[in-house]
Amino acid sequence: MLKIYVTSIPVDDQEKALNFYTKTLGFIKKTEVPLGEHKWLTVVSPNEQLGVELLLEPMAFEPTRVYQKALKEAGIPCTSFEVDDLEGEFERLKALDVQFSMPPKEAGTVKIAVLDDTCGNYIQLMQQL
Protein backbone atom coordinates (compact mmCIF):
# COMPACT_ATOMS: atom_id res chain seq x y z
CA MET A 1 0.00 0.00 0.00
CA LEU A 2 1.21 3.50 -0.80
CA LYS A 3 1.79 5.99 2.01
CA ILE A 4 2.68 9.66 1.92
CA TYR A 5 6.22 9.93 3.27
CA VAL A 6 7.05 13.57 2.59
CA THR A 7 5.31 16.59 1.14
CA SER A 8 6.95 19.89 0.36
CA ILE A 9 6.28 23.57 0.68
CA PRO A 10 8.31 26.15 -1.25
CA VAL A 11 10.14 28.62 0.98
CA ASP A 12 12.18 31.68 0.07
CA ASP A 13 14.68 31.13 2.91
CA GLN A 14 15.22 27.74 4.54
CA GLU A 15 16.66 29.08 7.81
CA LYS A 16 13.86 31.62 8.23
CA ALA A 17 11.35 28.87 7.42
CA LEU A 18 12.91 26.47 9.92
CA ASN A 19 12.70 29.14 12.60
CA PHE A 20 9.04 29.91 11.83
CA TYR A 21 7.90 26.31 11.49
CA THR A 22 9.67 25.17 14.69
CA LYS A 23 9.71 28.14 17.08
CA THR A 24 6.39 29.68 16.04
CA LEU A 25 4.23 26.83 14.76
CA GLY A 26 5.73 24.16 17.03
CA PHE A 27 6.97 21.53 14.57
CA ILE A 28 10.30 19.84 15.25
CA LYS A 29 13.23 19.44 12.88
CA LYS A 30 13.48 15.86 11.65
CA THR A 31 16.12 15.87 8.90
CA GLU A 32 18.83 18.30 7.81
CA VAL A 33 21.17 17.12 5.05
CA PRO A 34 23.41 19.70 3.34
CA LEU A 35 23.14 19.55 -0.46
CA GLY A 36 25.46 22.26 -1.71
CA GLU A 37 23.79 25.65 -1.50
CA HIS A 38 20.59 24.20 -0.02
CA LYS A 39 19.52 21.38 2.32
CA TRP A 40 17.09 18.51 2.53
CA LEU A 41 15.32 20.04 5.52
CA THR A 42 12.19 18.50 7.00
CA VAL A 43 9.97 19.12 10.02
CA VAL A 44 7.33 16.93 11.64
CA SER A 45 4.57 17.26 14.17
CA PRO A 46 5.84 16.55 17.70
CA ASN A 47 2.81 14.26 18.09
CA GLU A 48 3.56 12.29 14.91
CA GLN A 49 7.34 12.12 14.67
CA LEU A 50 7.17 9.03 12.47
CA GLY A 51 4.43 10.56 10.32
CA VAL A 52 4.52 12.64 7.16
CA GLU A 53 7.49 14.98 6.92
CA LEU A 54 7.15 18.53 5.60
CA LEU A 55 10.07 19.43 3.33
CA LEU A 56 11.00 23.11 3.50
CA GLU A 57 11.91 23.22 -0.16
CA PRO A 58 14.19 25.99 -1.43
CA MET A 59 12.88 27.85 -4.44
CA ALA A 60 15.82 27.08 -6.70
CA PHE A 61 13.58 26.37 -9.72
CA GLU A 62 11.98 29.46 -11.33
CA PRO A 63 8.57 27.85 -12.01
CA THR A 64 8.31 27.30 -8.24
CA ARG A 65 8.61 31.04 -7.68
CA VAL A 66 5.90 31.73 -10.26
CA TYR A 67 3.59 29.10 -8.72
CA GLN A 68 4.13 30.33 -5.14
CA LYS A 69 3.55 33.97 -6.13
CA ALA A 70 0.38 33.12 -8.07
CA LEU A 71 -1.09 31.17 -5.15
CA LYS A 72 -0.32 33.92 -2.65
CA GLU A 73 -1.69 36.69 -4.90
CA ALA A 74 -4.89 34.68 -5.31
CA GLY A 75 -5.12 34.21 -1.52
CA ILE A 76 -4.93 30.43 -1.84
CA PRO A 77 -3.23 28.45 0.93
CA CYS A 78 -0.56 26.08 -0.36
CA THR A 79 -1.33 23.49 2.32
CA SER A 80 -3.47 22.83 5.38
CA PHE A 81 -2.58 21.77 8.91
CA GLU A 82 -5.10 20.25 11.32
CA VAL A 83 -5.43 21.58 14.86
CA ASP A 84 -7.58 20.42 17.77
CA ASP A 85 -8.52 23.92 18.98
CA LEU A 86 -8.49 26.51 16.21
CA GLU A 87 -9.54 29.44 18.39
CA GLY A 88 -6.81 28.64 20.92
CA GLU A 89 -4.17 28.23 18.22
CA PHE A 90 -5.31 31.47 16.55
CA GLU A 91 -4.92 33.38 19.84
CA ARG A 92 -1.53 31.78 20.57
CA LEU A 93 -0.19 32.65 17.12
CA LYS A 94 -1.64 36.19 17.14
CA ALA A 95 0.24 36.76 20.43
CA LEU A 96 3.42 35.76 18.52
CA ASP A 97 2.64 38.41 15.86
CA VAL A 98 1.64 35.88 13.20
CA GLN A 99 -0.39 37.60 10.49
CA PHE A 100 -3.67 36.06 9.40
CA SER A 101 -5.35 36.76 6.07
CA MET A 102 -8.49 35.07 7.38
CA PRO A 103 -9.52 34.72 11.04
CA PRO A 104 -11.31 31.57 12.20
CA LYS A 105 -14.63 30.89 10.51
CA GLU A 106 -16.89 27.91 10.07
CA ALA A 107 -17.01 26.27 6.65
CA GLY A 108 -19.38 23.33 6.68
CA THR A 109 -18.03 20.60 8.93
CA VAL A 110 -14.77 22.41 9.69
CA LYS A 111 -13.52 25.69 11.09
CA ILE A 112 -10.63 27.30 9.18
CA ALA A 113 -8.20 30.21 9.40
CA VAL A 114 -5.37 31.25 7.08
CA LEU A 115 -1.97 32.55 8.18
CA ASP A 116 1.09 33.97 6.43
CA ASP A 117 4.16 31.79 7.03
CA THR A 118 6.60 34.70 6.38
CA CYS A 119 8.27 32.58 3.68
CA GLY A 120 5.93 33.35 0.78
CA ASN A 121 2.97 31.11 1.57
CA TYR A 122 -0.48 31.16 3.05
CA ILE A 123 -1.18 28.19 5.31
CA GLN A 124 -4.67 27.05 6.26
CA LEU A 125 -5.33 25.81 9.78
CA MET A 126 -8.32 23.51 10.07
CA GLN A 127 -10.32 22.07 12.95
CA GLN A 128 -12.89 19.36 12.35
CA LEU A 129 -16.19 20.15 14.04
C-alpha positions as CSV (number, residue, x, y, z in Angstrom):
1,M,0.0,0.0,0.0
2,L,1.2,3.5,-0.8
3,K,1.8,6.0,2.0
4,I,2.7,9.7,1.9
5,Y,6.2,9.9,3.3
6,V,7.1,13.6,2.6
7,T,5.3,16.6,1.1
8,S,6.9,19.9,0.4
9,I,6.3,23.6,0.7
10,P,8.3,26.1,-1.2
11,V,10.1,28.6,1.0
12,D,12.2,31.7,0.1
13,D,14.7,31.1,2.9
14,Q,15.2,27.7,4.5
15,E,16.7,29.1,7.8
16,K,13.9,31.6,8.2
17,A,11.3,28.9,7.4
18,L,12.9,26.5,9.9
19,N,12.7,29.1,12.6
20,F,9.0,29.9,11.8
21,Y,7.9,26.3,11.5
22,T,9.7,25.2,14.7
23,K,9.7,28.1,17.1
24,T,6.4,29.7,16.0
25,L,4.2,26.8,14.8
26,G,5.7,24.2,17.0
27,F,7.0,21.5,14.6
28,I,10.3,19.8,15.3
29,K,13.2,19.4,12.9
30,K,13.5,15.9,11.6
31,T,16.1,15.9,8.9
32,E,18.8,18.3,7.8
33,V,21.2,17.1,5.1
34,P,23.4,19.7,3.3
35,L,23.1,19.5,-0.5
36,G,25.5,22.3,-1.7
37,E,23.8,25.7,-1.5
38,H,20.6,24.2,0.0
39,K,19.5,21.4,2.3
40,W,17.1,18.5,2.5
41,L,15.3,20.0,5.5
42,T,12.2,18.5,7.0
43,V,10.0,19.1,10.0
44,V,7.3,16.9,11.6
45,S,4.6,17.3,14.2
46,P,5.8,16.6,17.7
47,N,2.8,14.3,18.1
48,E,3.6,12.3,14.9
49,Q,7.3,12.1,14.7
50,L,7.2,9.0,12.5
51,G,4.4,10.6,10.3
52,V,4.5,12.6,7.2
53,E,7.5,15.0,6.9
54,L,7.2,18.5,5.6
55,L,10.1,19.4,3.3
56,L,11.0,23.1,3.5
57,E,11.9,23.2,-0.2
58,P,14.2,26.0,-1.4
59,M,12.9,27.9,-4.4
60,A,15.8,27.1,-6.7
61,F,13.6,26.4,-9.7
62,E,12.0,29.5,-11.3
63,P,8.6,27.8,-12.0
64,T,8.3,27.3,-8.2
65,R,8.6,31.0,-7.7
66,V,5.9,31.7,-10.3
67,Y,3.6,29.1,-8.7
68,Q,4.1,30.3,-5.1
69,K,3.6,34.0,-6.1
70,A,0.4,33.1,-8.1
71,L,-1.1,31.2,-5.2
72,K,-0.3,33.9,-2.7
73,E,-1.7,36.7,-4.9
74,A,-4.9,34.7,-5.3
75,G,-5.1,34.2,-1.5
76,I,-4.9,30.4,-1.8
77,P,-3.2,28.4,0.9
78,C,-0.6,26.1,-0.4
79,T,-1.3,23.5,2.3
80,S,-3.5,22.8,5.4
81,F,-2.6,21.8,8.9
82,E,-5.1,20.3,11.3
83,V,-5.4,21.6,14.9
84,D,-7.6,20.4,17.8
85,D,-8.5,23.9,19.0
86,L,-8.5,26.5,16.2
87,E,-9.5,29.4,18.4
88,G,-6.8,28.6,20.9
89,E,-4.2,28.2,18.2
90,F,-5.3,31.5,16.6
91,E,-4.9,33.4,19.8
92,R,-1.5,31.8,20.6
93,L,-0.2,32.7,17.1
94,K,-1.6,36.2,17.1
95,A,0.2,36.8,20.4
96,L,3.4,35.8,18.5
97,D,2.6,38.4,15.9
98,V,1.6,35.9,13.2
99,Q,-0.4,37.6,10.5
100,F,-3.7,36.1,9.4
101,S,-5.4,36.8,6.1
102,M,-8.5,35.1,7.4
103,P,-9.5,34.7,11.0
104,P,-11.3,31.6,12.2
105,K,-14.6,30.9,10.5
106,E,-16.9,27.9,10.1
107,A,-17.0,26.3,6.7
108,G,-19.4,23.3,6.7
109,T,-18.0,20.6,8.9
110,V,-14.8,22.4,9.7
111,K,-13.5,25.7,11.1
112,I,-10.6,27.3,9.2
113,A,-8.2,30.2,9.4
114,V,-5.4,31.3,7.1
115,L,-2.0,32.6,8.2
116,D,1.1,34.0,6.4
117,D,4.2,31.8,7.0
118,T,6.6,34.7,6.4
119,C,8.3,32.6,3.7
120,G,5.9,33.4,0.8
121,N,3.0,31.1,1.6
122,Y,-0.5,31.2,3.1
123,I,-1.2,28.2,5.3
124,Q,-4.7,27.1,6.3
125,L,-5.3,25.8,9.8
126,M,-8.3,23.5,10.1
127,Q,-10.3,22.1,13.0
128,Q,-12.9,19.4,12.4
129,L,-16.2,20.1,14.0
